[in-house]
Amino acid sequence: MWGPGGRLARVWHNKALRATALTGLLSLSGLIILALVREQTGTKGFLVGLGLAVLPVPLIIAVFRWLDRVDPKPWRNLLFAFAWGACAATLVALIANGFATEWLMTTVDSSSPTGQADADTWGATFIAPFVEESAKAAAVLLLFLFRRRDFNGLVDGVVVAGITATGFAFTENILYLGSAFVSDQTLGYSGIRSTTAATFFIRAVMSPFAHPLFTSMTGVGFGIAAAAARHQRVRRVLIPIAMLLAAMVLHGVWNGSATLGGYGFLIVYALFMVPVFGLLTWLTIWSRTKELRAIREQLTAYQTAGWLTPPEPLALSSMRARGIARDLARRTHGAAAARTVGEYTAFATSLALLRRRAYRGTAGPDFTAHEKELLDRLWERRETAQPALAHAALSVPLPHPRRVPRPAPGTMPAPFWPAAPYGGGYAYGYGSGQGHGYGSPASGHGYGSPASGHGYGSPGPGTGHGGPGSGYDPGSGAQAQFGPHPTYVPWGAPLPHGPQPPRTPQPPLAPQPPRSPQPPANSATPHTSPVPHGSGGPESRL
């Protein structure tokens, strides 16, 4: 029944059925946890707790979305993570913690005055961290297994784990704040001296990232496992387990600090939790910078093959250049063009990360089909996105040369790419007047071209962007001279044989005026580009 073509195998591989079953499970968990929380807090306490618990959620999600800007995760993955933490993980933790507390009460001498307190302390310090972190880690594990294409590294693990923990903390805050409100109503407390205000200050102001910090340790483990090569099997198994244990220890230290009194809690908070939070933040931002560098390195092969223009790997590896390209497209052609540039950026990022997984040997059997699909989507949007990205590349400093890492042992060799498809004269002629390519101060040579040819390093006589003051204006002047669709050659394909078609003869170049003296290479004088940032804008500097 589980074999190829079996009945249960067909049911398991039916994505629609799996999605329906998962949605039903989360909905049922949500209804049960709603009833349990409302039973403990009452209707009024539930509404007060809900209104206060929702306040820090947008801020926390915005922080994780900012960290995820390089390769944004699909919203369905983030919604699943939040729903799992808010419904399924909370329900498992509430039931398991209740049973664990009852078991501790039977094992601890409840007749003593401190019996109940000892049971609560042991449950909060040892039982709750194990149960809650395991329940939250299940969401990270499911996305790691079934959405492997969207799980590329450490940043993805931290974001998924943080969103899951945000959902868990949201439901838990409803319970704590609602219970505090009921206690204040019973004892007659109100205002800033109430238990509700103190609970809100500790959980939503002082430590809104407490649960995300704990579970992010598990996300770091799965992120490292996702970035490991296929032959590093021990690393891919042991590191997530070790980081899950670290999350449990961190959670236990945080819960145990509450029993140390006010000063003990503040000492643990200042000397332990804050440094760990700062270290995790630095590690995530460093990993994001590393991803941007990998995007530039991996896209260079596609630029050499002719799928991308030379400025694009540089522009796509800078968040500032991406924003400039979108803003430029929005100002000149409206929101639709900005959306097209955003889609082009997302597809190019996915393509670079897919190629990096191929070098590690973790791309999967559908690598060729997925790569070709992404290249086709890029090609459909090139006329709108490539000029904007080329212009935005002027704002990015040229990187220092760096050796590209070698493929993992046992993977396919580096791909063979055909010659660039763009024939002579690949350049842009937006605007009017004598155009100039990117990278030359006055001669009009192309971006990175050695000594001849205009435009983007092509050998033909095409011109670059328009003269001074024209900026990026695809709607005027000559249109971009795009070549034919490149021939897709997958990894491992043999070299093409047979005669190659002759190149179209190119007209001779017009005589160029003598070049003005250039400053030496080590001069501190900035290199000014003749292409301005938009009409009337300041000139950019390379």
HUQUI-V53608 format. One record per backbone hydrogen bond with DSSP energy under -0.5 kcal/mol. NH is the residue of the N-H (numbers start at 1). CO is the residue of the C=O. Records with the same first field share a line. If there is no record, write none. Layout:
NH=CO, CO
//
This chain:
6=3
8=1
9=1
10=6
11=7
12=8
13=9
14=11
15=13
18=14
19=15
20=16
21=17
22=18
23=19
24=20
25=21
26=22
27=23
28=24
29=25
30=26
31=27
32=28
33=29
34=30
35=31
36=32
37=33
38=34
39=35
40=36
41=37
42=38
45=41
46=42
47=43
48=44
49=45
50=46
51=47
52=48
53=49
54=50
55=52
58=54
60=56
61=57
62=58
63=59
64=60
65=61
66=62
67=63
68=64
69=66
72=69
77=74
78=74
79=75
80=76
81=77
82=78
83=79
84=80
85=81
86=82
87=83
88=83
89=84
90=85
91=87
92=88
93=89
94=90
95=91
96=92
97=93
98=94
99=95
100=96
101=97
102=98
103=99
104=100
105=101
106=102
107=103
108=104
110=108
112=109
115=112
118=114
119=115
120=116
121=117
122=118
123=119
124=120
125=121
126=122
127=122
128=123
130=126
131=127
132=128
133=129
134=130
135=131
136=132
137=133
138=134
139=135, 136
140=136
141=137
142=138
143=139
144=140
145=141
146=142
147=143
150=147
151=148
152=150
157=153
158=154
159=155
160=156
161=157
162=158
163=159
164=160
165=161
166=162
167=163
168=164
169=165
170=166
171=167
172=168
173=169
174=170
175=171
176=172
177=173
178=174
179=175
180=176
181=177
182=178
183=179
184=180
185=181
186=182
187=183
188=184
189=184
193=190
194=191
198=194
199=195
200=196
201=197
202=198
203=199
204=200
205=200, 201
206=201
207=202
210=207
213=209
214=210
215=211
216=212
217=213, 214
218=214
219=215
220=216
221=217
222=218
223=219
224=220
225=221
226=222
227=223
228=224
230=360
232=229
233=231
236=232
237=233, 234
238=234
239=235
241=237
242=238
243=239
244=240
245=241
246=242
247=243
248=244
249=245
250=246
251=247
252=248
253=249
254=250
255=251
256=252
257=253
258=254, 255
259=256
260=257
261=258
264=260
265=261
266=262
267=263
268=264
269=265
270=266
271=267
272=268
273=268
274=269
276=272
277=273
278=274
279=275
280=276
281=277
282=278
283=279
284=280
285=281
286=282
287=283
288=284
289=285
290=286
291=287
292=288
293=289
294=290
295=291
296=292
297=293
298=294
299=295
300=296
301=298
302=298
303=299
304=300
305=301
306=302, 303
307=302
308=302
312=309
313=309
315=311
316=312
317=313
318=315
322=318
323=319
324=320
325=321
326=322
327=323
328=324
329=325
330=326
331=327
332=328
333=329
334=330
338=334
339=335
340=336
341=337
342=338
343=339
344=340
345=341
346=342
347=343
348=344
349=345
350=346
351=347
352=348
353=349
354=350
355=351
356=352
357=353
358=354
359=355
360=356
361=357, 358
362=357
363=357
367=364
370=366
371=367
372=368
373=369
374=370
375=371
376=372
377=373
378=374
379=375
380=376
381=377, 378
382=379
384=381
385=381
386=382
388=384
389=385
390=386
391=387
392=388
393=389
394=391
395=392
396=393
408=359
411=408
417=415
421=305
423=421
426=423
427=425
431=473, 476
436=465
440=437
446=453
447=455
448=446
449=446
454=460
455=444
456=426
457=455
458=454
465=436
466=430
467=432
470=467
473=471
476=473
478=429
481=427
482=480
484=421
488=486
493=490
523=520
528=526
529=540
532=530
533=538
534=532
537=534
540=531
542=527
//
